[in-house]
Structures are given as C-alpha cells and as structure tokens.
C-alpha cells in the first residue's frame, strides 16, 4: 500500500507542476479515504424485515446527492403507504 501512496503522491505533484508551473508545490504527506459499496454499486433504501418500523437510506458514495433525492422519495412514499416503482431497485431483497 505504501507504494500506491507514493506513486499517487508523485503523480499529484507532477500534475500540479504541469498545471501551475510557477508555484512551488511540495508534498508533505499522502492520505486516502475508503469507500465501501454494494456489489451492484447501488444504495440500500427502504425497510429491512429484521428491524420493523425502521427505514433505511444506506450507501451513497460519490452519488450521494442523486441517491439522497431518490431515497427521500422512496421513503416518503413508504411512510405514506404508497407504492414507488424505484423501491425494488434499491431494496434489501434485490
């Protein structure tokens, strides 16, 4: 993993120097964030049978804004006892 960070750090410095050649850039450290995701890259939204009376909106990653809106619509419909055609795409049973 150390080699990965060093390679990415060198690439960042190279890209920065190419884009802004007049500015001195010295890398101090490298860092990485971790993202978990489902096998199909979709979030889980809806009811999970093992926890009744609980509604979930889980796993948004890089598409958080889009999936948040979808989750709000699905959960609002669920709370109002209305069917939402997208609910099956994001269910725990998919």
NORBELVEN-V538671 format. One record per residue. N is the residue number from 1. RES is the residue in three letters. PHI is phi as a letter, one per 30 degrees, with the letter a starting at -180 (999 if undefined). Layout:
n = {N | N}
res = {RES | RES}
phi = {PHI | PHI}
This chain:
n = {1 | 2 | 3 | 4 | 5 | 6 | 7 | 8 | 9 | 10 | 11 | 12 | 13 | 14 | 15 | 16 | 17 | 18 | 19 | 20 | 21 | 22 | 23 | 24 | 25 | 26 | 27 | 28 | 29 | 30 | 31 | 32 | 33 | 34 | 35 | 36 | 37 | 38 | 39 | 40 | 41 | 42 | 43 | 44 | 45 | 46 | 47 | 48 | 49 | 50 | 51 | 52 | 53 | 54 | 55 | 56 | 57 | 58 | 59 | 60 | 61 | 62 | 63 | 64 | 65 | 66 | 67 | 68 | 69 | 70 | 71 | 72 | 73 | 74 | 75 | 76 | 77 | 78 | 79 | 80 | 81 | 82 | 83 | 84 | 85 | 86 | 87 | 88 | 89 | 90 | 91 | 92 | 93 | 94}
res = {UNK | UNK | UNK | UNK | UNK | UNK | UNK | UNK | UNK | UNK | UNK | UNK | UNK | UNK | UNK | UNK | UNK | UNK | UNK | UNK | UNK | UNK | UNK | UNK | UNK | UNK | UNK | UNK | UNK | UNK | UNK | UNK | UNK | UNK | UNK | UNK | UNK | UNK | UNK | UNK | UNK | UNK | UNK | UNK | UNK | UNK | UNK | UNK | UNK | UNK | UNK | UNK | UNK | UNK | UNK | UNK | UNK | UNK | UNK | UNK | UNK | UNK | UNK | UNK | UNK | UNK | UNK | UNK | UNK | UNK | UNK | UNK | UNK | UNK | UNK | UNK | UNK | UNK | UNK | UNK | UNK | UNK | UNK | UNK | UNK | UNK | UNK | UNK | UNK | UNK | UNK | UNK | UNK | UNK}
phi = {999 | e | d | d | d | d | d | d | d | d | d | d | d | d | d | d | d | d | d | b | d | d | c | d | b | b | d | c | a | b | a | b | c | c | c | c | a | d | d | c | i | c | d | c | b | k | c | c | e | d | b | d | i | b | c | c | b | b | i | c | h | d | c | e | d | d | d | d | d | d | d | d | d | d | d | d | d | d | d | c | i | c | d | b | d | d | e | d | d | c | d | d | c | d}
